[in-house]
Amino acid sequence: MDHQKVNTALLFTIAVVAVGSVLAITGTIVIPFVIAVMLYFLVAPVVQLLARMHVPRGLSILIVLVMVLAFGFLIGLILYSSVQALLREFPRYQVRFIEILTDLTTRFELPDEVLDQFDLTRTARVYLLSLSGNFMSFVSGLVIVLVFLLFLLLEKPYLKSKLTQALKDHTTRKIAIVFEHINAEIGRYLRVKLLISTLTGSIVYVAFSIIGVDFPFVWAVLTLLFNFIPNLGSIIITVLSVLFALLQFAPDWNPVIATAITMALSQFTIGNVLDPKLVGQSLNLSPVIILISLLFWGWLWGPIGMFLAVPLTVAMKITFENIPALEPVGILMGTGNYKQRKRSIPWSRRGFAANGGTVHTNNHEHNKDS
């Protein structure tokens, strides 16, 4: 029995390394597909809603795709215009940065070599130039995502019947239940997270407009996006916005303090009060696993991987919990809260058992349930 567990662990490790290598090599193709799957979880309920309103399914899909394309193109165009405006104003920010750095060097009696070696402005300019030249690649990537999304939406009505014809046993019901569970959890997470992030971005936009921070819309969009990175995202966007306010307003400290208070209050109130109540309780993911997933997917796919880390990890956890050989891995990925796990797993097992399937349940869970 121990040998079997060791072999299972080794095979699982080899599989993880192999899959990770394939995903790293094929990232340019896989990333748009994964983004399309995430969008599918968001927009599939909209298609169903339009269908209940007696709108033909083809027309419903077309409406949703046009909405996604228009929204994505609008956001990309506004960000591109903002980056161009930032490049035009970059010499002014560069002068302000050098003035602040010179003042700090004189005040703290630092060596003059520090000013020569601290070439952050050049790095920032190169990065902004690369962003300004990537608008067309952004549009092409958006089109690829929409193509994948189109085929996913067209495939949905036939998926269940195809599984039934392919497997023709109780495994079909279990796969369908697992998929519905993943669909429900990730769809709910993305919808609630989008709502919370949009609310945070709106607060930042209004507050920064009142304070007078340059490019408030850019900061609002960045806040919205970085809120999809648990824990680290709010810290990164807060530090960046305060540093930018310092660069813009110093030595006038009032706007800088107002910027810091705005970011801290919005991130603390929404991130520590609203977010856990609406999102955190349903995921049943260990904080350590969330951190490891951020590091892993960030290392694998860069910043995009960090945005996708939590949904991908939730899907893996639900899948592991419903495969007897990998169930211990799924349990270790959870918070250890039995009530959350009971809500996360047994409903699907009971539904599976109610449909005539066999369920793998250990004695400890059976005693608690009884």
N, C-alpha and C positions, 0 to 999 in steps of 0.2 A: 504493500500500500504506500509506504514511504517512497519507494522507488518510482511508483506511478506519479506521486505528487512532484517529485524532483524532475521527472521527465516532462511533466506538464508545465512546470515553471520554466524549464530550459526552452521548451518549444515556444512558450509564450514570449520569452525574451528574444529569441531569434526572430519570431514573427514581428515583434515591435520594431526591432532594428531593420528588418527587411522592408516593412511598410514605411518606416521613417525615411529610409534611403530612397525608395520609389517616390514618395511624396516630395522630397527635396528636389529630385531630378525633374519631376513632371509638374513642378509648382506653377509654371506659367499656364498650364491647361487645367490643373486641378483647382487652383484658387478661384477662377471665375465660376467653375461648376459648384464649388462649396458655397460661394456667395449667392449663386442662383438658388441653391437648396434653402438657404436661410431666408431669402426673399419669398420663396415658395411658402414657407411656414407663415409668413406675414400676410401674403396676398390671397392664399387659398380660401380663407374664410370670406373674403370680399367677393370672390367668384361665386362661392356658394350662396352668399346673400343675394347677389344679382340673379342667380338662377331661381331662387325662391320668389323673386319678383317677376318671374316669367320672362326674363331676358335670355335669349338664346346663348348657349354656352360659348360658342365661338365669338359672339359679340362681347360677352362678358370678359373673356380672356383678352380680346383686343383692347377693351377699355382699360383694363388693369395694366397691360403692357404700356399703353400710351401714357398712363398716369406715372408709372415708374420711370419711363424714359424722360418725360417732361420734368419730373422732380429732379432726377439725377443730372440732366443737362443743365437745369437752372442752377443747381448748387455748384456744379463744376464751372459754369460760366461766371458766376459771382465770385467764386474763389480765385479763378484765373484773373479776373479784373482787379481783385484786391491785391493779388501778388504783384501784378504789373504796377499798381499804384504804390505798393510798398517798395518796389525797386526804384521808382522815381524819387521817393523820399529817402532812399537808403543813404545817400551822402550826408543828409542832415543827421540821421541816427548815428552814422559812423563818427561824425564830429563830436556828437554828444557822448558817445561811448568813450572816445579817446579822452575827452575832458574829464569824465568821471574817473576813468582809470588813472589819469595823471594826478588828479586830486588825491585819490587813495594812495598812490605811490608816494606822493610828497608827505601826506599826513602820517602814514605809518613808516616812513623812511625806508621804503623798499628799494632794492637795487634797480637801476635803470634798465637792466637786461629783462626785467619782468615785463616791461611795456613792449619791448621788441618781440619777445617770445609769445606774448598773449595775443595771437592773431585770430581772435574769434570773428571779427568782422569779415575777414576774407572767407572764412568757412561758411558763414551765414549767407554771404552774397552768392557763393557758388551753389549752395543749396537752393536759394531762391531762384537762381537762373535755371537750375535743373527742373524745378517745379513749373516755371513759366513755359518751358519747352515741352512739357508732358501733357498739355491739354488734349492734343489729338490722340495720344495713346490712351488717355482717360476715356475719351469718347469711344474709341475702338473697343476698349475693355468693357465699357458699358453695353455696347451692342452684343458682344459675345455673351455676357451675362444674360441679356434679354433673350437671346436665342436658346440658351440652356433652359431658362425659365419657361419659355414658350412650350418646349417639348415636355417639361415636367408637368405643366398644367394640362397639356393634351393627353398625357399618359395616365393621369390620375384615375379616370373612370374605369379603365381597363386593368388596373394593377391587381385588384382583388381577384377578378375572374382568371387572370393569367396565373396567379399563384395557386389557385384552386386546381386548375388544369395541370399545372406542372408538378405539384406535390401530391395532391389527392389523399391527404390524411390529416391527422390532428395537428401536424406540424404547421400546416397552412394557417390554422386558427391562431396558433401561438405567434407566428411571425406577424400576422395581422394585428394582434393585440399589442405586441411589442412596438410595432411601427406606429400604431395609434397613440401609444403612451409617449413615445419620443416626439411625435407630432404635437401632442397636447402640451407637453412640458416645454419644449423649445419654442413653440408658437406663443405660449403664454409669456415666457421669459422675454422674448423679443418684443412683443407688443407692449408689455408693461415697461420694459427698459426704454423703448423708444418714447413712450409717453413721458416717463420721468426725465429722460435726457432732454427732450424737447422743452419741458417746463424749465429745467435748469438753464438751458441755452437762452430761452426767452428772458429769464430773470437777468442773466448776464448781459444780454443785448440792451435791455432797458437801462440797467444800472450803468453800464459803460458809456452809453449815449449821454446820460445825465452828467457823469463825471467828466466826460470829454476825452476818453481813451480813444486813440485812433483805431480805425477798422473794427468797430464793435460787432459787425455781422460776422467777420472772420473769427473773432473770439467766441461768438455764440455757437458757430458751427463746430469749431474745435472742441468746445466744452461738450457739445452733444456727442461728438465722436469719441472723445477720451473717456466719457462716462461709461462706455461699453467695456472699458478695461477695468475690472474690479480693483479697488484699493489703489493701485499704482496710477491709474488714469487721472483721478481727481487731484492727486499730489502733483503730477507732472504739469497739468494745465494751470494749477494754482501758482506754482513756482514760475512758469513761463510768463503768465499774465502780470504778476507782480514785478518781475524783472523788466518787462517791457514798459510798465508804468513808471518804474524807476528811471529807465532810459529816457522816457518822454518828458517827465515832469521834474526830475531832480534839478535844483535843490528844494523845490516846493514839495513838501512831504504830505500835505493834506490829500491830494488826489491819489498818491501812492497808498496811503493808509486806507482811504476809501475803497480802492481797488482790492486790497488785501482783505478787508472786512467783507466786501461783497462776495468774493470767492470763497472765503472761509465759511461764512454763514450759509451760503447756498449749498456748498458741498457737504457741510456738516448736517444741516437740517434735512436735506433730501437724501444724502448718502447714508446717514445714520438713523434716521427716523422713518422716512417714507419708503426708501428702497428696501430695507430688510423686511418690512411688513408686507410689501406687495410682491417682492421677488425672492428674497433670501430664504424664506421659510419653505418654499416649494421645491427648491433645487436639491436640498439635502446633500450638498457637496462640502467636504472638509475644506477649511481655509487653506490648509497646507497643500491639498490637491489643486486648489485654484491657483495658488502661487506657482506650483510646479508646472501646471498646464500653461500659465502665462509665459514662463521661462522656456518651456519646450516648444510651444507653437511660435513664440517670438523668435527663437533661435532658428526654427525651421523655415518660417515664411516672413520673418520681419514684423513690422508694425501691423500688417494685415492679419498675421497669425495671432497677435495679441487680441485683436478685436473679435476673432472667431474662436478664441480659446475656450470660453465657458460653454457656448452651445455645443461645440464638438465634444467636450469632456462630459457634458450631460448625456449626450447620445451614447458615448462609449459606456458610461456607468449603467444606464438602463439596459443596454445590450448585454453587458457582463452579468448583471443581476438575473437575467432570464436564461443564461446558459449555465447549467449545473457545474461544469468543470471550471468556469471562470467566476462563479458566484462569490467566492471569497475576495476576489479582486474588487468586485463591485461594492461589497460590504466595506472593505478598507477605504474605498474612495468616499464613503459617506461620512456624516457627522457623528454617527454612533447613537443618534437619537432614535429610539425604537418607534415612537409615534410617527415621526417623519418617514421612517423607512416603511412602516406599515402602510402609510398613505401612498408611498412611492411604488412598492412592489406587490403586496398581496392582493390588491384589487385586481391586478392583471392576472395573477395566478388563479384567483377565485373565478374571474371571468373565464379564464382558460378552462378551469375544471368544470365550470357550469356548461361549457360547450362540449364536454365529453373528453377532454384531454387529461393526461396524467400530469401531476404536479410534484416537483421535487421539493419537499419541505422537511426541515430538520426538527428534532424533537423539542428543542428549546422554543422555537417559534410556535410549535403546535400547542405547547403548554400555556404560553402567553395568550394565544388566541382563544383558548378554551377557558 
